[in-house]
Amino acid sequence: MKDYNMKSYKLIIYFLALGATVVGTAESIITGILDMLASDINVSIGLAGQLVTVYSLAYALGTPILIAITSKVDRKKLLLAALCIFVFGNIIAVLSPNYALLMISRAVLGVSAGVFAVVALGVAAQIAPPEKRGSAIGTVLMGTSLSLVIGLPLGTLIGEYMGWRWIFAILGVITIIMTVPIVKAVPKLSGQEAIPLSKQLAVLKEFKVISGLLTSLFFITGYSVVSTYLAPLLRENAGLNSNTISLVLLGMGLMAVVGSRVGGYGADKWGIGRTLIASLLLHVIALFFLPIVAVTFSGALFILALWMLGAWTTAPALQFSLVTMAPQSTDIILSLNSSAFHLGVALGAVLGGVVVEQLSLSSIGWVGGLIVLLATVFAVNSIALKNKQNVAEQLKRV
């Protein structure tokens, strides 16, 4: 592998973050155009909402399988292939005459976005200096959070004035343009040694890895319980209208970007364990106080900013923690984590719906907080097991 100077290494990371922004927009944009899309293809909003489920399931189930199959493929070629398939998925969406074909496009987009995200994170960790790997992962994840700040509101605006098909057309064009600098900047990086899927999944025999993945699952489930039904909660609790809710969402997106940077920086400077536990506890506190504090516009801004800071600081620290637990299987561990993440999104949406129906909208904050608290327990256990193993290995060398 060639040597990287600081300038070229950072440039590659920024291009990968740009790619994460584009594929992240394709994922999140459905929530902004759900009603207009449902009306255009003549289905109910509930049925249209299943486009989110299909995307998440394709991402969760398809990504680890494809990552395992392509373990020996050059990472640069795999990035390019994922982007080409992503463009194809957008073309299907643009041309979709009915709900069935649109569902297929969401599945294609989900799988291709999953492969790109996992490989991009792996490349970032591989080319970054050891002391900068947390920051590199955080920067790529910041691209995903930028999709909430830029992609979601801008895409919703385009859909409102030009039609939802134009969103996917523009995403496809941007992706084509974006592949040029990525192809030029990213060096050839060999894949990991071809290992059978059964052996790659052997990492799941280690309870520290299982605890880490369960941390991801419950962390994002608690997050999704609240995020899925946040707009109705703000309308009911604080009496906010669509315009003020948009401002709140923008503020949340900005704090998500900040959190991504803090998480990567903290993992490098303060340690993975401290950063991860502190951010999860902040997440828990914010959700517990959400129903109480978010009764005014200013209160909602404050508590939701804390929530986003905690949640998005957790993400890069947790990714980095999992990478250090299985450095010989970086891609497979990241893909399994992505699967846990997207299964958590689907589970949280379903559980949140049950809570809203059976209890109340305000209850989603407390339920979400309890689930993230469970994630914190698994995080503590995972870190403790990892530290215990490190001590044992050091004693063996003595």
N, C-alpha and C positions, 0 to 999 in steps of 0.2 A: 504494500500500500504506500502511496506517496505521502510525503510530509506535507502538512498543512500549516500555512502561516495563519495568524489570527484573523486577518482580513478575509481570506478565502473561506476559512472554516465558518465564520459568522455569516458570510454571504449565502452559503449552502443552507444553513439553518433557517435564514430568513425566507429563502425560496420555498423550503419545505413548510414553513409556517403559512406562507401565502396559499400553498396547496391545501393545507388544513382548513383555511378560511373558506375556500371555495367548496370543498366537499362537505364541510360543516353547514354551510348555507343550504345545500341541497337537503340535508337532514332536517334542519329546523324550520325551513320555510313553510312546510305544510301547515303548521299551527297558525300562520298568519293569513293563509289563503283558503282555509278549510271551507268556509261558507260559500265563497264564490266558486270554488272547485266543485263542491257538491251540487250547486245549482246548475253548473254548466254540463255536468255529466249525468244529471238527473238521478242522484242518489241522496239518501238522508245524510245529515251531518255525522250521525253515529257510524254509518257505514263508511263514509269518507275518512273518518278517524282511524279506520283499520289500515289505511295506507301507512300510518305511523308504525303500527304493529308489524306489518309485513317488512318494512324497512329494518326495524330493530331485530326481528327474528333472522332475516337474511344476513344481517351484519353479525349477529351473535353466533349463528350456527355455521354459516358459510366461511367466515374468516379463518377460524383455526384450522379447518380442513384444507383450505387453499394454501395457507401459510406452511402447513406441514408438507403438502405435496410439492411446493416450490422451494423447499428449504435450501436446495443446492443452486438455485437460479441466482445469477448476478443481481444484486439489489437494485442497481440502476435500471436494468431491463425490466425488473418487476414493477418498479415505480412507473415506468413508461407504459407498461401493459395495463396497470390499474387505471391510469389516467385515460387511456384509449377506451377501455370498457366503460369508464365513467361518462365519457362523451357519448358513447353509444346509448347508454341509459337515458341521457338527456334527450337524445334524438327520439327515442321511443316515446318519452313523455310528451314532447312537442306534437308528435303525430298521432297520439292516442285518441281514437274515436270513441272509446268506451272505457268503462271502469276496469274491466278485466285486463286490458293492455296496459292501463296505467298502473295496475297492481304489479304487473311484470316489470315495468320500468323501475318501480320502487325497489323491487328485489335486486335488480341489476345494479342500481345505484348503491344499495346497502352493502352488497358484497364488494364492489369495487372500492367504495369509500373505506370499508374496513381494512382491506388489504393495503391501500395507500397509507392509512393512518398508522397501522402497525409497522410497516416497513420504514416509513418516515421517522417514527420514534426510534426504531432500531438503528437506522443510519445516523441519526443525531447522536445517539449514545456511543456509536462506534467511532465516529470521526472527531468527537469532542475530546479535549484533554481530560484526564481522569478527574481533575479538580473542578471541571466545568460541565460535567455530564448532567448534573441536576438542572443547571440553568439551561442547557441545550434542550432537554426534554420539556422544561417549562415554557421555553420560547415556542416550540412547535405546538404545544397545547394552547398557548396564547392565541395561535391562529384560529383554533376552534372557538375560543371565547370571543374573538373578534367577529365571528360570524353572527353572534348574538347582537353585537353592537352595530355592525354595518350591514351584514347580509340580510338579517331578518327584517329590520325596518325598511331598508331600501328595496328588498324584494317584494315586500307587502305593498309598497308604494307603486312599484312597477306593475304588479298584478292589478291594483286598483284602477290605474289609468290606461294600461296597455293590454291587460289580459294575462291570466296565469301562465299560458304557454310561453310567453315572451321571457318569463323568468328562467325557464329551463333552456331556452334558446341562447340567452345571454350567458348562462353558466357554462354551456357547451363551448361557446366561442372563447370565453375567458380561459377555459381549461386548455384549449388548443394553443392559445397564445402563451400560456404559462409553461407548457411542456418544453418550449425552446430554451429558456434560461435554465430549467431544471436539468435537461439533457446535457447542456454545456457545462454546468457548474458541478453536478454530482459526479464524482469519480467512479470508476468501476470498482465495485466492492463485492467480493465473493460471498456467496451465501454460506450458511453454516454447513458442516459436513452432513451429507444425506443420512438421516437417521429415521428408522421406521417410526410411524406415528405412535405405536405402542410404547416404544422406548422414550419418545419425546414426552409423552404423557406421564412418564414415570416420575416427573417432577411433582405430580399430585400425590405421590406416596409420602412426601415430606409434609408434616402437619403445619410447619411454619408457612409453606406456600399455600396450603389450603386455607389457613387463617387469613393470609394476605388477600386471597381471592374473595373470601367471605366478607372481609372488610370492604372491598369494592362493591360487592353485591348489596350489602345492607346500607352502605353509605349512599349509594345512588338511589336505592329504593326509597329511603327516607326523604331524599332530595326530590324525587319524582312525585311522591305523595302530595307534596306542597306545590311544586312548580306547575303541575298539570292543572290545578284548580286555583291558581293564584289570582287570576283576573276576577273571577266571581267573588273570591274572598275579599279583595280590595274594594269591590263595589258594595258588598254587604257591610263590611266592617267600617270602612272609612268613607263610604259614600262617594268614591272617586268615579269620574266619568272616563270615557275612552281616551280623551286627550291627556288627562293627568296620569292615567295608567301607563300610557305610552312613555311619558317622562320618567315614571318610576322604573319601567323596564329598561330604558336607556341607561339610567343610573346604575341599575343592576349589571348591565352588560359591561359598563366601564369598570366596575369593581371586580368583575370576573377577570378582566384583563390584568388588573393590578394583582389579584390573587394568584394568577398563573405565574407572574414574575416573582412574587414573594415566595411561592412554594418552591420554585427552582433554586432561587437564591438561598432560601433557608436550608434546603437539603444539603447544599454545598457548605454553607457557613456555620450553621447551628447544629447540623446533624439531622439525619432522616427521622429518627425516632422523636426527637423534641418537636420538630416541625409538624410531623404527622399527628401526633397526639394533641398538640395545642390547637391545630386547625380544626380537628374533629370536635373538640370540646367547645370551641367558638361556634361551630355549626350547631351543636346541640343547644347551647344557650340561646342563640338567635331564634331557633325554631320554637323553643319553649315560650319565649317572650313575644313571638310574632303576633298571636291573637290579641295580646294585651296592649302592645305598643302601636301596632298598625291600625289605629283608629282615626288617624289624621294623615294628611298628605306628608307632613314633615316627619311624623312618627314612622310611617311606612318607608320613607326614603332611608331613614336612619337604620332601622332594624333589618331591612332587606340588603342594605349595603354591608352590614356586618355578616349577614348570611352568605352573600356572594364571596366576601373576602375569605371566610372560613372554608366554604365549599371548594372554591377554585385554588386555594392554597393547598388543600388536601390532594387534589388530583395529581400534580407533578411529583409531589413527595411520595405518594403511594406507588406511582409508576416506577420511580427510581428505586424504591424499596424492593419491589418485586424483581426488578432487573438484577439487583445485587444478590438476591436469594438464589437465582438460577442463571448465572452469567453464561453457562454453556448452552442455554436454551432461551436466549433473549427473545427471539421472534415468537416462539410458541407461548411463552409466559405472557407476553404483551397481547397476543391474540386471545388467549384465555381470559385475560383481564378485560379486554374489550367485549368479549362475550358476556362476562359477568355484568359489565356496565350496562349493556343494552337489555339484558334480561331484567336487570333492576329497573330500568326505565319502564318496561312493559308491566312489571309486577307492581311498581309504585302507582302507575296510572289506574290499574284495576283496584288495588287496595284503597287508594284515595277515593275512588268512586263509591266503594262500599261504605267508607267512613262518612262521606257527605250524605249518602242516602239514609244510613242508619243512625248517625249521630248529628253532626252539624258541620258547617263549613269551618268554623273556628277550631274544631277538633283536629283538623289536618296538621296544624302546627305541632300540637302535643304528640300526636301519633308519629309524625315524621321525626320529631326529636328523639322519641324513645327508640326508634329503629336505628338512627344514627348513633345513639348511645350504645346500642348492641354492636354496631360496627367498631366503635372505639374499644370495646372489650376484646374483640378479635384482633384489632391492631396491636394492643398492648401484649397480647399473647404471642402474636407473630414476631414482634420485635424481641420479646424476652427469649423465645426459642432460638432466634437468629444469634443473639448475643451469647447465649449459652453454648451454641455450637462453635462460635468463633473462639471463645475461651478454651473450649476443649481442644480445638485444632492447634491453638498456640501452645498449650501444655504438651501436646504430642511432639512439637518441634523442639522443646526444651530437652 
